[in-house]
Amino acid sequence: MTDSTASGTAGSHGIEHGTFDEWPAELRTLFDGTSIETKTGFTASLLAADEGRVRTSLLSVGELFAPDPGTLCFSLWPQSRAARLVSKTGNATLTFVFDEAFFQVQLQARIAPLAGSPITCFIATIESGEWQKVPYARLVQGIGFEFAAGQGDAVLARWREQVDVLKRAASAAA
């Protein structure tokens, strides 16, 4: 695993940053598919680009699963523009805020076909990841959300089902 950390200075405002090619332990825990109800509100932005057009999909912990340190499984709705682009190019970028830092992870992805699945599952390897934070401002969240009234239990049930599908996709791809 490559994991480097550095500090630089931008005037008197230092920046901390690091790189990785495998999930740090705390991120593996975030994406391990367990205790989803304690991780609600977390949102990652998955970006896919082709011919100058960028498409974004917002993903929750119910649509992300890291089966091992170098892999991320994610699900998208089959009809989404991002799913079509990732299928075509094999490239995606995942961005999110975690532990007061901004993360950006470059992924190489492929579809993991599963018969009868209502979602499209992708198996991605980490090409490179980086994080950064500054001491003068704490990132407390990226894009956050709350469940609509009365929707929490149904959404959590759907997320658990989707993570189970991603676990099956990861097993099938192994």
C-alpha positions as CSV (number, residue, x, y, z in Angstrom):
1,M,0.0,0.0,0.0
2,T,1.2,3.4,-0.8
3,D,0.3,6.0,1.8
4,S,2.2,9.2,1.9
5,T,1.5,12.3,3.9
6,A,3.0,15.7,3.5
7,S,2.6,19.2,4.8
8,G,3.1,22.3,2.8
9,T,2.7,25.9,3.3
10,A,0.5,28.3,1.4
11,G,1.6,31.5,3.1
12,S,1.0,30.9,6.8
13,H,-1.8,28.4,6.0
14,G,-0.3,24.9,5.9
15,I,-2.0,22.1,4.0
16,E,-1.9,18.5,4.9
17,H,-2.3,16.0,2.1
18,G,-1.6,12.4,1.3
19,T,-1.9,9.7,-1.4
20,F,-2.9,6.1,-1.3
21,D,-3.6,3.2,-3.6
22,E,-5.5,1.1,-1.1
23,W,-8.3,2.1,1.2
24,P,-7.0,3.3,4.6
25,A,-8.5,1.2,7.4
26,E,-11.0,3.8,8.5
27,L,-12.4,4.1,5.0
28,R,-12.7,0.3,4.7
29,T,-14.8,0.5,7.8
30,L,-17.0,3.2,6.3
31,F,-17.5,1.1,3.1
32,D,-17.7,-2.4,4.8
33,G,-21.5,-2.7,4.3
34,T,-22.2,-3.1,8.0
35,S,-24.0,-0.8,10.5
36,I,-25.5,1.2,7.6
37,E,-28.0,2.8,10.0
38,T,-25.1,4.5,11.8
39,K,-23.6,5.9,8.6
40,T,-26.7,7.7,7.1
41,G,-26.1,11.2,5.8
42,F,-22.8,10.3,4.1
43,T,-22.8,11.1,0.5
44,A,-20.1,10.6,-2.1
45,S,-20.1,12.1,-5.6
46,L,-19.2,9.7,-8.5
47,L,-18.1,11.5,-11.6
48,A,-17.8,10.0,-15.0
49,A,-16.6,12.0,-18.1
50,D,-16.5,11.5,-21.8
51,E,-16.0,13.9,-24.7
52,G,-15.9,16.9,-22.3
53,R,-19.2,16.0,-20.6
54,V,-19.1,15.2,-16.9
55,R,-22.0,13.3,-15.2
56,T,-22.4,13.1,-11.5
57,S,-24.2,10.5,-9.4
58,L,-24.6,10.9,-5.6
59,L,-24.0,7.7,-3.7
60,S,-24.7,6.7,-0.1
61,V,-23.1,3.9,2.0
62,G,-26.0,1.8,0.7
63,E,-24.4,1.9,-2.8
64,L,-20.8,1.4,-1.9
65,F,-18.9,-1.6,-0.7
66,A,-15.2,-2.2,-0.3
67,P,-14.6,-6.0,-0.3
68,D,-10.8,-5.6,0.0
69,P,-8.2,-2.8,0.4
70,G,-7.8,-2.2,-3.4
71,T,-11.4,-2.5,-4.6
72,L,-14.7,-0.6,-4.5
73,C,-18.0,-2.0,-5.7
74,F,-20.7,0.5,-6.4
75,S,-24.2,0.5,-7.9
76,L,-25.9,2.8,-10.2
77,W,-29.4,2.8,-11.8
78,P,-29.0,1.1,-15.2
79,Q,-30.7,4.0,-17.1
80,S,-28.4,6.7,-15.5
81,R,-26.0,8.7,-17.7
82,A,-23.2,8.0,-15.3
83,A,-23.8,4.2,-15.6
84,R,-23.6,4.5,-19.4
85,L,-20.4,6.5,-19.3
86,V,-18.6,4.3,-16.8
87,S,-19.6,1.3,-18.8
88,K,-18.2,2.9,-21.9
89,T,-14.9,4.4,-20.6
90,G,-14.2,2.2,-17.5
91,N,-13.2,5.4,-15.6
92,A,-14.8,7.1,-12.6
93,T,-13.8,9.5,-9.9
94,L,-15.2,9.3,-6.4
95,T,-15.1,12.4,-4.2
96,F,-16.3,12.8,-0.6
97,V,-15.5,14.4,2.7
98,F,-14.4,12.2,5.6
99,D,-12.6,12.9,8.9
100,E,-12.3,16.7,8.0
101,A,-10.5,15.9,4.7
102,F,-11.5,16.1,1.1
103,F,-10.9,12.8,-0.7
104,Q,-10.6,12.1,-4.5
105,V,-10.2,8.6,-5.7
106,Q,-9.5,7.6,-9.4
107,L,-11.1,4.3,-10.2
108,Q,-10.9,1.8,-13.1
109,A,-14.3,0.1,-13.2
110,R,-16.1,-2.7,-15.1
111,I,-19.6,-4.0,-14.9
112,A,-20.2,-7.1,-12.8
113,P,-23.3,-8.7,-14.5
114,L,-25.8,-10.2,-12.1
115,A,-28.9,-11.8,-13.5
116,G,-32.1,-10.3,-12.2
117,S,-30.5,-7.4,-10.4
118,P,-32.4,-4.1,-10.7
119,I,-29.1,-2.1,-10.3
120,T,-26.0,-2.1,-12.3
121,C,-23.0,-3.2,-10.2
122,F,-19.5,-2.1,-11.0
123,I,-16.3,-3.5,-9.6
124,A,-13.5,-0.9,-9.5
125,T,-9.9,-0.9,-8.6
126,I,-8.2,2.1,-7.0
127,E,-5.8,3.7,-9.5
128,S,-4.9,6.5,-7.1
129,G,-6.4,8.3,-4.2
130,E,-5.5,11.5,-2.5
131,W,-6.8,13.6,0.4
132,Q,-6.2,17.1,1.7
133,K,-7.1,19.3,4.6
134,V,-6.1,22.6,6.1
135,P,-5.7,23.6,9.7
136,Y,-7.7,26.8,9.5
137,A,-11.0,25.3,8.3
138,R,-12.6,22.0,9.2
139,L,-14.6,20.2,6.5
140,V,-17.6,18.9,8.4
141,Q,-19.5,17.5,5.5
142,G,-19.6,17.4,1.7
143,I,-23.0,16.8,0.4
144,G,-25.3,15.6,3.3
145,F,-28.9,14.5,3.4
146,E,-31.7,13.5,5.8
147,F,-34.4,10.9,5.1
148,A,-37.8,12.3,4.2
149,A,-40.4,11.8,7.0
150,G,-41.3,8.2,7.3
151,Q,-38.8,7.0,4.7
152,G,-35.9,5.9,6.8
153,D,-36.8,2.3,7.5
154,A,-37.7,1.6,3.8
155,V,-34.5,3.3,2.6
156,L,-32.3,1.4,5.0
157,A,-33.9,-1.9,4.0
158,R,-33.2,-1.1,0.3
159,W,-29.6,-0.1,1.1
160,R,-29.1,-3.5,2.9
161,E,-30.5,-5.3,-0.2
162,Q,-28.2,-3.3,-2.5
163,V,-25.1,-3.9,-0.4
164,D,-26.0,-7.6,-0.5
165,V,-26.1,-7.4,-4.3
166,L,-22.7,-5.7,-4.3
167,K,-21.3,-8.4,-2.0
168,R,-22.6,-11.0,-4.5
169,A,-21.1,-9.1,-7.4
170,A,-17.7,-8.9,-5.6
171,S,-17.8,-12.6,-4.9
172,A,-18.7,-13.4,-8.5
173,A,-15.8,-11.1,-9.7
174,A,-13.2,-12.7,-7.4
